[in-house]
Amino acid sequence: MKQVDILVIGGGIAGVSAAARFAQRASTVLLERESALGYHSSGRSATFYHFGIGDDAVRGLTAASRFFFANPPGEEAGSPLWQEKSALFFATSETMDQLEALETEMRRFSDNISRVGPAEMQAIVPVMKVGDGGAVAGLVDTGGRKLDADLLLQKNMRLLRAAGGEVMFNACVTGIVREGDRWIVDTPDQRYAARTVVNAAGAWADELAVMAGVRPLGLTPLRRTIIGFDPPQGLDVSGWPFLKTVFDDGFYMLPDAGLLLASPMDVTPSPPCDVQPDDYEMALAAWRVEEATTLSVQRIAARWAGLRTFVADKVPTAGFAPDAPGFFWLAGQGGYGLQTSPAMALAAEALLFGLPWPELLSEHGVEPHQIRPERLFG
Ligand SMILES: Cc1cc2nc3c(=O)[nH]c(=O)nc-3n(C[C@H](O)[C@H](O)[C@H](O)COP(=O)(O)OP(=O)(O)OC[C@H]3O[C@@H](n4cnc5c(N)ncnc54)[C@H](O)[C@@H]3O)c2cc1C
């Protein structure tokens, strides 16, 4: 049996970002069921950073994450983990009230927001249909950024290892029981005894809690689909922004590695699994792109789906389970787990080690009660 201070279960962005911080203060081992980091949600995202999503707590966590993406610590300190890429949110005449509400919310967190009309939108994305029946107004956020999920995961793994932490792959947790002041955790090759277990198992986090006899949070995994298609020949789309409707039954689209990626922003409940794209959602993505632009989706060159896992209030959760000593939640990252990961890791470090609440989080309006699990149990 291997003795360790902290066992982090789940090698997605949540688990590895937090483990990299924990390892600086205590012996830390990260257990990942798959043979690589980020096989599930963290490797399937659109990897975008913006303020057009979530509530104030999520936007605060997003703003507080800037320090890490812009100036990461470690050997290649100073070389950012993101690239500039504006966001353009647009409304039709029926959804102008949603654009106005979004503008008010975003302005609380970003100074880079400007309102644009039909001609400006067409100058930015020439294929947009504007005017009658099309886009009538938009919001440009020049503070949007394109993240690199693989770079982020690898960066955090290097930080974890540099601090003496370990990562174990093919290490599916099959049993967790409390014995005395330790958690005994079983994987196929090794048994561990840990003072603290961190549940960062993404869509599986509730299942893991039930395995440990801990009250689940009520997590809901929702499938989201992305397709990739070729832009029209001869058209350079690399400078196009992240384009998103302000209304929910719309789509988003962004250029990536020579393709245009699009999602119908589906929110279909799914059990935790290696989720696959659905034909209907792929067709819907293509149809919504064609409705709103003059693009024609001739061939779907790439496709995938992933799970976005939410608690009831849609704010990510970090903190000790109120009903189980030494069982720490780090779950429910929803549709913003990459862009909030540095701030969530910072929050988790403070809550797990009983440190003063980081000023950086307070400065952006994030306080412990907004993310601790107690809020979900009434
Ligand atoms: C299509 C799509 C688009 C998205 N776009 C964005 C975006 O633009 N920006 C953004 O910030 N976020 C985005 N997200 C959300 C983001 O991807 C997630 O919030 C984030 O990846 C969640 O990270 P995680 O570490 O909690 O989960 P995961 O990455 O799923 O990691 C959990 C890990 O736990 C492991 N695990 C589970 N059970 C066990 C066990 N018993 N033993 C050992 N290991 C176990 C799993 O194998 C998995 O690797 C998007 C998501 C999707 C699906």
The ligand as an SDF file (V2000), in Angstrom:
LIG
                    3D

 53 58  0  0  0  0  0  0  0  0999 V2000
  -17.7750   20.4590  -27.1150 C   0  0  0  0  0  0  0  0  0  0  0  0
  -17.2560   21.1570  -25.8920 C   0  0  0  0  0  0  0  0  0  0  0  0
  -16.8000   22.4640  -26.0000 C   0  0  0  0  0  0  0  0  0  0  0  0
  -16.2460   23.1050  -24.8890 C   0  0  0  0  0  0  0  0  0  0  0  0
  -15.7270   24.3560  -25.0570 N   0  0  0  0  0  0  0  0  0  0  0  0
  -15.0930   24.9580  -24.0220 C   0  0  0  0  0  0  0  0  0  0  0  0
  -14.4380   26.2000  -24.2050 C   0  0  0  0  0  0  0  0  0  0  0  0
  -14.4150   26.7650  -25.3150 O   0  0  0  0  0  0  0  0  0  0  0  0
  -13.8080   26.7750  -23.1170 N   0  0  0  0  0  0  0  0  0  0  0  0
  -13.7880   26.1620  -21.8910 C   0  0  0  0  0  0  0  0  0  0  0  0
  -13.2040   26.7220  -20.9540 O   0  0  0  0  0  0  0  0  0  0  0  0
  -14.4140   24.9620  -21.7010 N   0  0  0  0  0  0  0  0  0  0  0  0
  -15.0510   24.3430  -22.7280 C   0  0  0  0  0  0  0  0  0  0  0  0
  -15.6630   23.1450  -22.5500 N   0  0  0  0  0  0  0  0  0  0  0  0
  -15.7540   22.5930  -21.1820 C   0  0  0  0  0  0  0  0  0  0  0  0
  -14.4660   21.9330  -20.7290 C   0  0  0  0  0  0  0  0  0  0  0  0
  -14.0010   21.0420  -21.7230 O   0  0  0  0  0  0  0  0  0  0  0  0
  -14.7480   21.1760  -19.4120 C   0  0  0  0  0  0  0  0  0  0  0  0
  -15.3370   22.0450  -18.4710 O   0  0  0  0  0  0  0  0  0  0  0  0
  -13.4780   20.6170  -18.7980 C   0  0  0  0  0  0  0  0  0  0  0  0
  -12.7290   19.8940  -19.7390 O   0  0  0  0  0  0  0  0  0  0  0  0
  -13.8080   19.7100  -17.6070 C   0  0  0  0  0  0  0  0  0  0  0  0
  -12.5850   19.2400  -17.0930 O   0  0  0  0  0  0  0  0  0  0  0  0
  -12.5470   18.0770  -16.0320 P   0  0  0  0  0  0  0  0  0  0  0  0
  -11.1210   17.8890  -15.6590 O   0  0  0  0  0  0  0  0  0  0  0  0
  -13.5350   18.3600  -14.9580 O   0  0  0  0  0  0  0  0  0  0  0  0
  -13.1370   16.7810  -16.7950 O   0  0  0  0  0  0  0  0  0  0  0  0
  -12.4290   15.7280  -17.7510 P   0  0  0  0  0  0  0  0  0  0  0  0
  -11.5310   16.3610  -18.7230 O   0  0  0  0  0  0  0  0  0  0  0  0
  -13.5050   14.8460  -18.2990 O   0  0  0  0  0  0  0  0  0  0  0  0
  -11.5140   14.8970  -16.7530 O   0  0  0  0  0  0  0  0  0  0  0  0
  -12.0370   13.9530  -15.8380 C   0  0  0  0  0  0  0  0  0  0  0  0
  -11.1020   12.7530  -15.8660 C   0  0  0  0  0  0  0  0  0  0  0  0
  -11.4480   11.8490  -14.8210 O   0  0  0  0  0  0  0  0  0  0  0  0
  -11.1220   10.5590  -15.2600 C   0  0  0  0  0  0  0  0  0  0  0  0
  -11.8130    9.5810  -14.4320 N   0  0  0  0  0  0  0  0  0  0  0  0
  -13.1520    9.4050  -14.3180 C   0  0  0  0  0  0  0  0  0  0  0  0
  -13.4180    8.4070  -13.4750 N   0  0  0  0  0  0  0  0  0  0  0  0
  -12.2190    7.9290  -13.0430 C   0  0  0  0  0  0  0  0  0  0  0  0
  -11.8390    6.8740  -12.1640 C   0  0  0  0  0  0  0  0  0  0  0  0
  -12.7500    6.0870  -11.5660 N   0  0  0  0  0  0  0  0  0  0  0  0
  -10.5210    6.6480  -11.9480 N   0  0  0  0  0  0  0  0  0  0  0  0
   -9.5710    7.4290  -12.5500 C   0  0  0  0  0  0  0  0  0  0  0  0
   -9.8890    8.4340  -13.4120 N   0  0  0  0  0  0  0  0  0  0  0  0
  -11.1990    8.6740  -13.6440 C   0  0  0  0  0  0  0  0  0  0  0  0
  -11.5760   10.5570  -16.7000 C   0  0  0  0  0  0  0  0  0  0  0  0
  -10.9490    9.5390  -17.4540 O   0  0  0  0  0  0  0  0  0  0  0  0
  -11.1920   11.9570  -17.1540 C   0  0  0  0  0  0  0  0  0  0  0  0
   -9.9470   11.9960  -17.8280 O   0  0  0  0  0  0  0  0  0  0  0  0
  -16.2120   22.4530  -23.6260 C   0  0  0  0  0  0  0  0  0  0  0  0
  -16.6630   21.1430  -23.5120 C   0  0  0  0  0  0  0  0  0  0  0  0
  -17.1750   20.4980  -24.6250 C   0  0  0  0  0  0  0  0  0  0  0  0
  -17.6260   19.0640  -24.4760 C   0  0  0  0  0  0  0  0  0  0  0  0
  1  2  1  0
  2  3  1  0
  2 52  2  0
  3  4  2  0
  4  5  1  0
  4 50  1  0
  5  6  2  0
  6  7  1  0
  6 13  1  0
  7  8  2  0
  7  9  1  0
  9 10  1  0
 10 11  2  0
 10 12  1  0
 12 13  2  0
 13 14  1  0
 14 15  1  0
 14 50  1  0
 15 16  1  0
 16 17  1  0
 16 18  1  0
 18 19  1  0
 18 20  1  0
 20 21  1  0
 20 22  1  0
 22 23  1  0
 23 24  1  0
 24 25  2  0
 24 26  1  0
 24 27  1  0
 27 28  1  0
 28 29  2  0
 28 30  1  0
 28 31  1  0
 31 32  1  0
 32 33  1  0
 33 34  1  0
 33 48  1  0
 34 35  1  0
 35 36  1  0
 35 46  1  0
 36 37  1  0
 36 45  1  0
 37 38  2  0
 38 39  1  0
 39 40  1  0
 39 45  2  0
 40 41  1  0
 40 42  2  0
 42 43  1  0
 43 44  2  0
 44 45  1  0
 46 47  1  0
 46 48  1  0
 48 49  1  0
 50 51  2  0
 51 52  1  0
 52 53  1  0
M  END
$$$$
